[in-house]
Amino acid sequence: MNPDTPVTFSRTESDEIRRLAMAADEPLVCPRCGADLLVREPAGRSARTIWEIRCTPCHRSTFVTEVAEGRRPEA
């Protein structure tokens, strides 16, 4: 596996990450290893913004459409 190409989180893990992404008062941490998750916008644009949330140590990611404003990366 190429370490620069993340694999996806499980459905249960992705559901937990989606919940945390909207809860600005809770830490956004990886459900597998507890590391801080990175929120990034994918390069492509569509009618709806899709955010990539990635765990660098686990090499896993998921995509969400809702992220609390304080969690969004600066443009």
Phi and psi in radians as a Rosetta constraint file:
Dihedral C 1 N 2 CA 2 C 2 CIRCULARHARMONIC -1.279 0.35
Dihedral N 2 CA 2 C 2 N 3 CIRCULARHARMONIC 2.141 0.35
Dihedral C 2 N 3 CA 3 C 3 CIRCULARHARMONIC -1.142 0.35
Dihedral N 3 CA 3 C 3 N 4 CIRCULARHARMONIC -0.276 0.35
Dihedral C 3 N 4 CA 4 C 4 CIRCULARHARMONIC -1.487 0.35
Dihedral N 4 CA 4 C 4 N 5 CIRCULARHARMONIC -0.164 0.35
Dihedral C 4 N 5 CA 5 C 5 CIRCULARHARMONIC -1.910 0.35
Dihedral N 5 CA 5 C 5 N 6 CIRCULARHARMONIC 1.787 0.35
Dihedral C 5 N 6 CA 6 C 6 CIRCULARHARMONIC -1.262 0.35
Dihedral N 6 CA 6 C 6 N 7 CIRCULARHARMONIC 2.713 0.35
Dihedral C 6 N 7 CA 7 C 7 CIRCULARHARMONIC -1.743 0.35
Dihedral N 7 CA 7 C 7 N 8 CIRCULARHARMONIC 2.904 0.35
Dihedral C 7 N 8 CA 8 C 8 CIRCULARHARMONIC -1.465 0.35
Dihedral N 8 CA 8 C 8 N 9 CIRCULARHARMONIC 2.684 0.35
Dihedral C 8 N 9 CA 9 C 9 CIRCULARHARMONIC -1.240 0.35
Dihedral N 9 CA 9 C 9 N 10 CIRCULARHARMONIC 2.828 0.35
Dihedral C 9 N 10 CA 10 C 10 CIRCULARHARMONIC -1.159 0.35
Dihedral N 10 CA 10 C 10 N 11 CIRCULARHARMONIC 2.900 0.35
Dihedral C 10 N 11 CA 11 C 11 CIRCULARHARMONIC -1.044 0.35
Dihedral N 11 CA 11 C 11 N 12 CIRCULARHARMONIC -0.754 0.35
Dihedral C 11 N 12 CA 12 C 12 CIRCULARHARMONIC -1.105 0.35
Dihedral N 12 CA 12 C 12 N 13 CIRCULARHARMONIC -0.770 0.35
Dihedral C 12 N 13 CA 13 C 13 CIRCULARHARMONIC -1.116 0.35
Dihedral N 13 CA 13 C 13 N 14 CIRCULARHARMONIC -0.735 0.35
Dihedral C 13 N 14 CA 14 C 14 CIRCULARHARMONIC -1.104 0.35
Dihedral N 14 CA 14 C 14 N 15 CIRCULARHARMONIC -0.692 0.35
Dihedral C 14 N 15 CA 15 C 15 CIRCULARHARMONIC -1.068 0.35
Dihedral N 15 CA 15 C 15 N 16 CIRCULARHARMONIC -0.734 0.35
Dihedral C 15 N 16 CA 16 C 16 CIRCULARHARMONIC -1.143 0.35
Dihedral N 16 CA 16 C 16 N 17 CIRCULARHARMONIC -0.732 0.35
Dihedral C 16 N 17 CA 17 C 17 CIRCULARHARMONIC -1.120 0.35
Dihedral N 17 CA 17 C 17 N 18 CIRCULARHARMONIC -0.719 0.35
Dihedral C 17 N 18 CA 18 C 18 CIRCULARHARMONIC -1.044 0.35
Dihedral N 18 CA 18 C 18 N 19 CIRCULARHARMONIC -0.756 0.35
Dihedral C 18 N 19 CA 19 C 19 CIRCULARHARMONIC -1.082 0.35
Dihedral N 19 CA 19 C 19 N 20 CIRCULARHARMONIC -0.815 0.35
Dihedral C 19 N 20 CA 20 C 20 CIRCULARHARMONIC -1.146 0.35
Dihedral N 20 CA 20 C 20 N 21 CIRCULARHARMONIC -0.618 0.35
Dihedral C 20 N 21 CA 21 C 21 CIRCULARHARMONIC -1.071 0.35
Dihedral N 21 CA 21 C 21 N 22 CIRCULARHARMONIC -0.543 0.35
Dihedral C 21 N 22 CA 22 C 22 CIRCULARHARMONIC -1.559 0.35
Dihedral N 22 CA 22 C 22 N 23 CIRCULARHARMONIC -0.257 0.35
Dihedral C 22 N 23 CA 23 C 23 CIRCULARHARMONIC -1.681 0.35
Dihedral N 23 CA 23 C 23 N 24 CIRCULARHARMONIC 1.528 0.35
Dihedral C 23 N 24 CA 24 C 24 CIRCULARHARMONIC -1.073 0.35
Dihedral N 24 CA 24 C 24 N 25 CIRCULARHARMONIC -0.323 0.35
Dihedral C 24 N 25 CA 25 C 25 CIRCULARHARMONIC -1.614 0.35
Dihedral N 25 CA 25 C 25 N 26 CIRCULARHARMONIC -0.001 0.35
Dihedral C 25 N 26 CA 26 C 26 CIRCULARHARMONIC -1.961 0.35
Dihedral N 26 CA 26 C 26 N 27 CIRCULARHARMONIC 2.552 0.35
Dihedral C 26 N 27 CA 27 C 27 CIRCULARHARMONIC -1.105 0.35
Dihedral N 27 CA 27 C 27 N 28 CIRCULARHARMONIC 2.452 0.35
Dihedral C 27 N 28 CA 28 C 28 CIRCULARHARMONIC -1.648 0.35
Dihedral N 28 CA 28 C 28 N 29 CIRCULARHARMONIC 1.636 0.35
Dihedral C 28 N 29 CA 29 C 29 CIRCULARHARMONIC -2.164 0.35
Dihedral N 29 CA 29 C 29 N 30 CIRCULARHARMONIC 2.704 0.35
Dihedral C 29 N 30 CA 30 C 30 CIRCULARHARMONIC -1.152 0.35
Dihedral N 30 CA 30 C 30 N 31 CIRCULARHARMONIC 2.259 0.35
Dihedral C 30 N 31 CA 31 C 31 CIRCULARHARMONIC -1.229 0.35
Dihedral N 31 CA 31 C 31 N 32 CIRCULARHARMONIC -0.234 0.35
Dihedral C 31 N 32 CA 32 C 32 CIRCULARHARMONIC -1.567 0.35
Dihedral N 32 CA 32 C 32 N 33 CIRCULARHARMONIC -0.859 0.35
Dihedral C 32 N 33 CA 33 C 33 CIRCULARHARMONIC -2.106 0.35
Dihedral N 33 CA 33 C 33 N 34 CIRCULARHARMONIC -0.167 0.35
Dihedral C 33 N 34 CA 34 C 34 CIRCULARHARMONIC 1.469 0.35
Dihedral N 34 CA 34 C 34 N 35 CIRCULARHARMONIC 0.032 0.35
Dihedral C 34 N 35 CA 35 C 35 CIRCULARHARMONIC -1.271 0.35
Dihedral N 35 CA 35 C 35 N 36 CIRCULARHARMONIC 2.723 0.35
Dihedral C 35 N 36 CA 36 C 36 CIRCULARHARMONIC -1.106 0.35
Dihedral N 36 CA 36 C 36 N 37 CIRCULARHARMONIC 2.413 0.35
Dihedral C 36 N 37 CA 37 C 37 CIRCULARHARMONIC -1.619 0.35
Dihedral N 37 CA 37 C 37 N 38 CIRCULARHARMONIC 2.554 0.35
Dihedral C 37 N 38 CA 38 C 38 CIRCULARHARMONIC -1.738 0.35
Dihedral N 38 CA 38 C 38 N 39 CIRCULARHARMONIC 2.357 0.35
Dihedral C 38 N 39 CA 39 C 39 CIRCULARHARMONIC -1.826 0.35
Dihedral N 39 CA 39 C 39 N 40 CIRCULARHARMONIC 2.164 0.35
Dihedral C 39 N 40 CA 40 C 40 CIRCULARHARMONIC -2.371 0.35
Dihedral N 40 CA 40 C 40 N 41 CIRCULARHARMONIC 2.607 0.35
Dihedral C 40 N 41 CA 41 C 41 CIRCULARHARMONIC -1.534 0.35
Dihedral N 41 CA 41 C 41 N 42 CIRCULARHARMONIC 2.301 0.35
Dihedral C 41 N 42 CA 42 C 42 CIRCULARHARMONIC -1.106 0.35
Dihedral N 42 CA 42 C 42 N 43 CIRCULARHARMONIC 2.777 0.35
Dihedral C 42 N 43 CA 43 C 43 CIRCULARHARMONIC -1.121 0.35
Dihedral N 43 CA 43 C 43 N 44 CIRCULARHARMONIC -0.662 0.35
Dihedral C 43 N 44 CA 44 C 44 CIRCULARHARMONIC -1.336 0.35
Dihedral N 44 CA 44 C 44 N 45 CIRCULARHARMONIC 2.649 0.35
Dihedral C 44 N 45 CA 45 C 45 CIRCULARHARMONIC -2.036 0.35
Dihedral N 45 CA 45 C 45 N 46 CIRCULARHARMONIC 2.564 0.35
Dihedral C 45 N 46 CA 46 C 46 CIRCULARHARMONIC -2.455 0.35
Dihedral N 46 CA 46 C 46 N 47 CIRCULARHARMONIC -3.010 0.35
Dihedral C 46 N 47 CA 47 C 47 CIRCULARHARMONIC -1.118 0.35
Dihedral N 47 CA 47 C 47 N 48 CIRCULARHARMONIC -0.371 0.35
Dihedral C 47 N 48 CA 48 C 48 CIRCULARHARMONIC -2.231 0.35
Dihedral N 48 CA 48 C 48 N 49 CIRCULARHARMONIC 2.333 0.35
Dihedral C 48 N 49 CA 49 C 49 CIRCULARHARMONIC -1.256 0.35
Dihedral N 49 CA 49 C 49 N 50 CIRCULARHARMONIC 2.318 0.35
Dihedral C 49 N 50 CA 50 C 50 CIRCULARHARMONIC -2.105 0.35
Dihedral N 50 CA 50 C 50 N 51 CIRCULARHARMONIC 2.189 0.35
Dihedral C 50 N 51 CA 51 C 51 CIRCULARHARMONIC -1.752 0.35
Dihedral N 51 CA 51 C 51 N 52 CIRCULARHARMONIC 2.402 0.35
Dihedral C 51 N 52 CA 52 C 52 CIRCULARHARMONIC -1.658 0.35
Dihedral N 52 CA 52 C 52 N 53 CIRCULARHARMONIC 2.313 0.35
Dihedral C 52 N 53 CA 53 C 53 CIRCULARHARMONIC -2.064 0.35
Dihedral N 53 CA 53 C 53 N 54 CIRCULARHARMONIC 2.162 0.35
Dihedral C 53 N 54 CA 54 C 54 CIRCULARHARMONIC -2.257 0.35
Dihedral N 54 CA 54 C 54 N 55 CIRCULARHARMONIC 2.491 0.35
Dihedral C 54 N 55 CA 55 C 55 CIRCULARHARMONIC -1.846 0.35
Dihedral N 55 CA 55 C 55 N 56 CIRCULARHARMONIC 1.994 0.35
Dihedral C 55 N 56 CA 56 C 56 CIRCULARHARMONIC -1.148 0.35
Dihedral N 56 CA 56 C 56 N 57 CIRCULARHARMONIC -0.832 0.35
Dihedral C 56 N 57 CA 57 C 57 CIRCULARHARMONIC -1.089 0.35
Dihedral N 57 CA 57 C 57 N 58 CIRCULARHARMONIC -0.653 0.35
Dihedral C 57 N 58 CA 58 C 58 CIRCULARHARMONIC -1.501 0.35
Dihedral N 58 CA 58 C 58 N 59 CIRCULARHARMONIC -0.230 0.35
Dihedral C 58 N 59 CA 59 C 59 CIRCULARHARMONIC 0.980 0.35
Dihedral N 59 CA 59 C 59 N 60 CIRCULARHARMONIC 0.750 0.35
Dihedral C 59 N 60 CA 60 C 60 CIRCULARHARMONIC -2.204 0.35
Dihedral N 60 CA 60 C 60 N 61 CIRCULARHARMONIC 2.689 0.35
Dihedral C 60 N 61 CA 61 C 61 CIRCULARHARMONIC -2.605 0.35
Dihedral N 61 CA 61 C 61 N 62 CIRCULARHARMONIC 2.901 0.35
Dihedral C 61 N 62 CA 62 C 62 CIRCULARHARMONIC -2.570 0.35
Dihedral N 62 CA 62 C 62 N 63 CIRCULARHARMONIC 2.884 0.35
Dihedral C 62 N 63 CA 63 C 63 CIRCULARHARMONIC -2.114 0.35
Dihedral N 63 CA 63 C 63 N 64 CIRCULARHARMONIC 2.406 0.35
Dihedral C 63 N 64 CA 64 C 64 CIRCULARHARMONIC -2.339 0.35
Dihedral N 64 CA 64 C 64 N 65 CIRCULARHARMONIC 2.765 0.35
Dihedral C 64 N 65 CA 65 C 65 CIRCULARHARMONIC -1.831 0.35
Dihedral N 65 CA 65 C 65 N 66 CIRCULARHARMONIC -0.201 0.35
Dihedral C 65 N 66 CA 66 C 66 CIRCULARHARMONIC -2.199 0.35
Dihedral N 66 CA 66 C 66 N 67 CIRCULARHARMONIC 2.171 0.35
Dihedral C 66 N 67 CA 67 C 67 CIRCULARHARMONIC -2.419 0.35
Dihedral N 67 CA 67 C 67 N 68 CIRCULARHARMONIC 2.290 0.35
Dihedral C 67 N 68 CA 68 C 68 CIRCULARHARMONIC -0.962 0.35
Dihedral N 68 CA 68 C 68 N 69 CIRCULARHARMONIC 2.459 0.35
Dihedral C 68 N 69 CA 69 C 69 CIRCULARHARMONIC -0.934 0.35
Dihedral N 69 CA 69 C 69 N 70 CIRCULARHARMONIC -0.703 0.35
Dihedral C 69 N 70 CA 70 C 70 CIRCULARHARMONIC -1.187 0.35
Dihedral N 70 CA 70 C 70 N 71 CIRCULARHARMONIC -0.215 0.35
Dihedral C 70 N 71 CA 71 C 71 CIRCULARHARMONIC -1.678 0.35
Dihedral N 71 CA 71 C 71 N 72 CIRCULARHARMONIC -0.172 0.35
Dihedral C 71 N 72 CA 72 C 72 CIRCULARHARMONIC -1.311 0.35
Dihedral N 72 CA 72 C 72 N 73 CIRCULARHARMONIC 2.437 0.35
Dihedral C 72 N 73 CA 73 C 73 CIRCULARHARMONIC -1.218 0.35
Dihedral N 73 CA 73 C 73 N 74 CIRCULARHARMONIC 2.649 0.35
Dihedral C 73 N 74 CA 74 C 74 CIRCULARHARMONIC -1.272 0.35
Dihedral N 74 CA 74 C 74 N 75 CIRCULARHARMONIC 2.514 0.35
